[in-house]
């Protein structure tokens, strides 16, 4: 069967029954764990799950005592597949971190996959390979593309995450999530799917079943102290209150936050403000001025953020706004090793720079 995307598989798992050999591959661990959970539910009943599920770590050496959970059972997962389940039914053998195992046992896996296809081994046992990389021109991939099950668990692009939040909320928790609420959730939590799922789980319990998850619920219930402090720090900086902004930066660093993560949190907002500034300047140069709100919308600000963003852009001003992208690029390169200055000091200098109404001082 040709590869199926993880999102499609998770929406309709019954359409993609487990085969004798399944490969769940990609870099997104959240999708991989959920796909494996669905496959396990397909194959095993509640009664035999504990005894018919065998899990191996493919990254361990064969002579490592940790390679098997039980020293009396075969260390080779393929040997485990040859034995019957303790209480009948199908056996489910999972190899985590299977890249190394697959590379070292290529011929054996190919032979087993071909034999499994011929005798419909999925009726008796299921082997699941959990991989990070699986090249499409390898013999094993081609065999599974024909007779096995391939599930592609690549991560989502940032623009794809809000629609996923809405669909996952409905599918997994049976509650609607507003598009604006999904955008705000992404902004506050970040793009890690597991963390987004945790927040949706909490919101699904507290949100009204008829209204669903709204911006108000996300604003009230989502965001740790650190998240709120980061955005308060940025707010003070854009209001030209550098001492307050630096005070909050100190609090974040003392709480264990690092400069790179703080930069990562504030950079998207600053990039959008810089883009909006450039739209305004370009429009003026062409003799067709645009409103601040129009420029902010074009830069990517959602409707529920426009009032705050308009205030921030006015405080920032066009002179600092037009230089913002240059400052962000330089700070990003410096934080990644381009400077020997302490990262916390670099970030403090940046905060003071964007908070300074004196452009001469800001440029220093």
C-alpha positions in Angstrom: 0.0 0.0 0.0 1.4 3.4 -0.9 2.4 5.6 2.0 -0.4 7.3 4.0 0.0 10.5 5.8 -0.3 10.3 9.6 -3.2 12.8 9.7 -5.2 10.7 7.2 -4.4 7.5 9.1 -5.5 9.0 12.5 -8.7 10.4 11.0 -9.7 7.0 9.5 -7.6 4.2 11.0 -10.2 1.6 10.0 -9.4 2.3 6.4 -5.8 1.2 6.9 -5.7 -2.1 8.8 -2.4 -3.4 10.1 -0.4 -5.6 7.8 2.2 -8.2 8.5 4.9 -5.5 8.5 4.2 -1.8 9.1 6.7 1.1 9.0 5.8 4.2 11.0 8.4 6.8 10.0 9.2 10.5 10.3 10.5 13.0 12.8 7.3 13.8 14.5 7.2 11.7 17.7 3.6 12.8 18.6 2.2 11.5 15.3 4.3 8.3 15.5 3.1 7.5 19.0 -0.5 8.0 18.1 -0.3 5.9 15.0 1.3 3.1 16.9 -1.4 3.4 19.5 -4.1 3.0 16.8 -2.3 0.0 15.3 -2.0 -1.7 18.7 -5.8 -1.1 19.3 -6.5 -2.7 15.9 -4.4 -5.8 16.6 -4.8 -6.5 20.3 -7.9 -6.8 22.5 -7.8 -5.5 26.1 -7.5 -9.1 27.4 -4.3 -10.0 25.6 -2.6 -6.7 25.2 -0.3 -7.2 28.1 0.9 -10.6 27.0 0.8 -10.2 23.1 2.7 -6.9 22.9 6.5 -7.2 22.7 8.6 -4.1 22.5 12.2 -3.8 21.6 14.7 -1.0 21.4 16.4 -1.2 18.0 19.2 1.1 19.1 20.5 -1.4 21.7 23.1 -4.1 20.9 22.0 -7.7 20.9 24.3 -8.5 23.9 22.9 -5.6 25.9 20.8 -6.9 28.9 18.3 -4.2 28.3 17.6 -5.4 24.7 14.7 -7.5 26.0 12.3 -6.8 28.8 12.5 -10.5 29.8 15.8 -12.3 29.7 14.1 -15.6 29.0 12.5 -14.5 25.7 14.3 -14.3 22.4 16.4 -11.2 21.9 15.8 -11.0 18.2 12.3 -9.4 17.3 12.0 -11.7 14.3 12.4 -14.8 16.4 9.6 -13.4 18.7 7.3 -13.2 15.6 7.7 -17.0 15.0 6.2 -17.9 18.4 2.5 -18.0 19.0 0.7 -15.5 21.3 0.2 -16.8 24.8 -3.6 -16.7 24.7 -4.1 -17.1 20.9 -4.9 -14.1 18.7 -2.3 -12.0 17.1 1.1 -11.0 18.4 2.2 -7.3 18.1 6.0 -6.8 18.0 7.2 -3.2 18.0 10.8 -2.1 17.4 11.4 1.4 18.6 14.3 3.4 17.2 14.5 0.8 14.4 16.8 2.7 12.0 19.9 1.0 13.4 18.3 -2.4 13.6 17.0 -2.1 10.1 20.4 -1.2 8.7 22.1 -4.1 10.5 19.4 -6.7 9.6 18.4 -5.5 6.1 18.4 -8.9 4.4 16.5 -10.7 7.2 13.9 -8.0 7.3 13.4 -8.1 3.5 13.1 -11.8 3.6 10.6 -11.7 6.4 8.5 -8.9 4.7 8.3 -10.9 1.5 7.3 -14.1 3.3 4.7 -12.1 5.4 3.1 -10.8 2.2 2.8 -14.2 0.7 1.1 -15.9 3.7 -0.8 -12.8 4.9 1.1 -12.9 8.2 -0.9 -9.9 9.5 -3.6 -12.4 10.5 -1.2 -14.0 12.9 1.5 -11.4 13.9 2.3 -7.8 13.2 5.7 -6.3 13.1 5.9 -2.5 13.5 9.1 -0.6 12.7 9.3 2.8 14.3 11.9 4.8 12.2 13.1 8.3 11.9 14.3 8.0 8.3 13.1 5.5 5.7 14.3 6.1 2.1 11.8 5.3 -0.6 14.4 3.6 -2.9 15.4 1.0 -0.4 14.3 -2.6 -1.1 12.4 -2.9 2.2 10.5 0.3 1.5 9.5 -1.0 -1.9 8.3 -4.3 -0.5 6.1 -2.5 2.1 4.9 -0.1 -0.5 3.5 -3.1 -2.3 2.3 -5.4 0.5 2.8 -3.7 3.9 1.7 -0.5 5.6 3.6 2.7 5.4 2.6 5.7 7.6 4.5 9.0 7.0 4.8 11.0 10.2 6.5 14.1 8.9 5.9 17.2 10.9 3.6 20.0 9.9 4.5 23.4 8.5 3.6 26.2 10.9 0.7 27.4 8.6 -0.7 23.8 8.7 -0.8 23.7 12.5 -3.9 25.8 13.3 -6.2 23.8 10.9 -4.8 20.6 12.5 -5.6 22.0 16.0 -9.2 22.5 14.9 -9.6 19.1 13.3 -7.7 17.3 16.1 -9.9 19.0 18.8 -13.0 17.7 17.0 -11.7 14.3 16.2 -9.9 13.5 19.5 -12.0 15.4 22.1 -15.3 15.9 20.3 -15.3 19.7 20.7 -15.1 22.5 18.2 -12.1 24.9 18.3 -12.4 28.3 16.8 -9.8 29.2 14.1 -8.8 32.3 16.1 -8.4 30.2 19.2 -6.2 27.8 17.4 -4.0 30.6 16.2 -3.7 32.0 19.7 -3.0 28.5 21.1 -0.1 28.1 18.6 1.3 31.5 19.6 1.2 30.7 23.3 2.2 27.1 23.3 4.4 26.8 20.3 4.4 24.2 17.5 5.1 21.1 19.6 2.1 18.8 18.9 2.3 17.0 22.2 2.0 20.2 24.2 -0.8 21.5 22.0 -2.6 18.2 22.6 -2.2 18.6 26.3 -3.7 22.1 26.2 -6.6 20.9 24.1 -7.3 18.1 26.5 -7.6 20.6 29.4 -9.6 23.1 27.3 -12.0 20.3 26.2 -13.0 19.8 29.9 -13.6 23.4 30.8 -15.0 24.8 27.5 -18.7 25.1 26.9 -19.9 22.2 24.6 -22.0 24.5 22.5 -19.6 27.4 22.1 -16.5 25.2 21.8 -13.0 26.4 22.5 -12.8 30.2 22.1 -10.2 32.9 22.2 -11.4 33.8 25.7 -10.8 30.3 27.0 -7.3 30.2 25.5 -6.4 33.7 26.9 -7.7 32.7 30.4 -6.4 29.2 30.7 -3.4 28.7 28.4 0.1 30.0 29.0 2.5 29.5 31.9 4.0 32.3 34.0 7.0 32.2 31.7 4.9 32.6 28.6 3.0 35.6 30.0 6.2 37.1 31.3 7.9 36.9 27.9 5.0 38.8 26.3 4.8 41.3 29.1 8.5 42.0 28.6 8.0 42.6 24.9 5.1 44.9 25.7 7.2 47.0 28.1 10.0 47.2 25.5 7.6 48.4 22.7 6.2 51.0 25.1 9.8 52.4 25.6 10.0 51.1 29.2 13.4 49.4 29.0 13.9 49.1 32.8 10.7 47.2 33.3 11.5 45.0 30.2 15.0 44.2 31.5 13.5 43.4 35.0 11.3 40.8 33.5 14.1 39.4 31.4 16.2 39.0 34.6 13.2 37.1 36.2 13.0 34.8 33.2 16.7 34.0 33.3 16.6 33.4 37.0 13.7 31.0 36.5 15.8 28.9 34.2 14.8 30.3 30.8 17.6 30.7 28.3 18.1 33.6 25.9 17.5 31.6 22.8 14.1 30.5 23.8 13.1 34.0 24.8 14.3 35.3 21.4 12.3 32.5 19.7 9.2 33.6 21.5 9.3 37.3 20.7 10.8 37.2 17.2 7.6 36.3 15.3 5.7 39.3 16.6 8.7 41.6 15.9 9.0 40.3 12.4 5.3 41.0 11.7 5.7 44.5 13.0 8.7 45.1 10.8 6.8 43.8 7.8 3.9 46.0 8.5 6.2 49.0 8.8 7.7 48.1 5.4 4.2 47.8 3.8 3.4 51.3 5.1 6.7 52.8 3.8 6.3 51.1 0.4 2.8 52.3 0.0 3.7 55.9 0.9 6.6 55.8 -1.6 4.1 54.7 -4.3 1.7 57.5 -3.5 -1.1 55.2 -2.2 -0.9 55.2 1.6 -2.5 52.4 3.6 -3.9 52.3 7.1 -1.9 50.8 10.0 -4.6 48.1 10.5 -4.4 47.1 6.8 -0.7 46.8 7.0 -0.9 44.8 10.1 -3.4 42.4 8.6 -1.2 42.0 5.5 1.7 41.3 7.8 -0.2 38.4 9.3 -1.8 39.6 12.5 -5.1 38.0 13.3 -8.2 40.1 13.9 -8.2 39.6 17.7 -4.6 40.9 17.9 -5.1 44.0 15.8 -5.8 46.5 18.6 -2.7 45.5 20.6 -0.5 45.3 17.4 -1.6 48.8 16.3 -0.7 50.2 19.7 2.7 48.4 19.6 3.5 49.6 16.1 2.7 53.2 17.0 5.0 53.0 20.0 7.7 51.3 17.9 7.6 54.0 15.2 8.7 53.8 11.6 12.4 54.4 12.3 12.9 51.5 14.6 10.4 49.4 12.7 12.3 49.7 9.4 15.5 48.5 11.1 13.9 45.7 13.0 14.5 42.9 10.5 18.2 43.8 10.4 18.4 43.7 14.2 16.6 40.4 14.4 18.9 38.7 11.8 22.0 40.0 13.6 20.8 38.8 17.0 19.8 35.4 15.6 23.3 34.9 14.0 25.0 36.1 17.2 23.0 33.7 19.4 23.9 30.9 17.1 27.6 31.4 17.7 28.4 34.5 15.8 29.5 36.4 18.9 31.4 35.5 22.1 29.3 37.9 24.1 27.1 36.2 26.8 23.6 35.4 25.2 21.8 37.0 28.1 23.8 40.2 27.6 23.1 40.2 23.8 19.3 39.8 24.5 19.4 42.6 27.1 21.2 44.9 24.6 18.5 44.1 22.0 15.6 44.8 24.4 17.1 48.2 25.2 17.7 48.9 21.5 14.0 48.3 20.5 12.9 50.2 23.6 15.0 53.3 22.9 13.2 56.2 21.3 16.6 57.8 20.6 17.5 56.2 17.3 21.2 57.3 17.7 21.4 55.3 20.9 19.5 52.4 19.4 22.0 52.1 16.6 25.0 51.9 18.9 
